[in-house]
Structures are given as structure tokens and as C-alpha cells.
């Protein structure tokens, strides 16, 4: 059982990281509209990476 709970935790963490990466690729205006970690100081803090939306 311990193995399965650890595996489930890893799967959740992977899904969270993937979602965060996809949200980071959105334009700042969209990030602001949806409330995704937006602040005026973040607007140029990170380089945007091109990401395919196909899964």
C-alpha cells in the first residue's frame, strides 16, 4: 500500500507541474484574467517558452 500511495503522490506532482508549465506559456493578459500568479513585477521576469497545446 505504501508503494501505491507514493506512486499516486508522484502522479499528482507531475500533473501539477505540467499544468503550471502550460499556464506559464499563456500571455500575461490571460494569466491576469484567470488569476494565475500575476503581479506587475512578474510581467517580464520569465522567458516564455513555446509549448504545443496538443497532448
C-alpha angles and dihedrals in degrees: 000000000000090000092053094049090051090049091050090050091052091049091052092049091050092050091049093051091048092051091048091051091051092048091049089059092060118101114266091248092058092044089054093048093053093040096243108164092299125165132150091250092056097057095098101015097103134041112240116236123210110245131183115233092209113106 
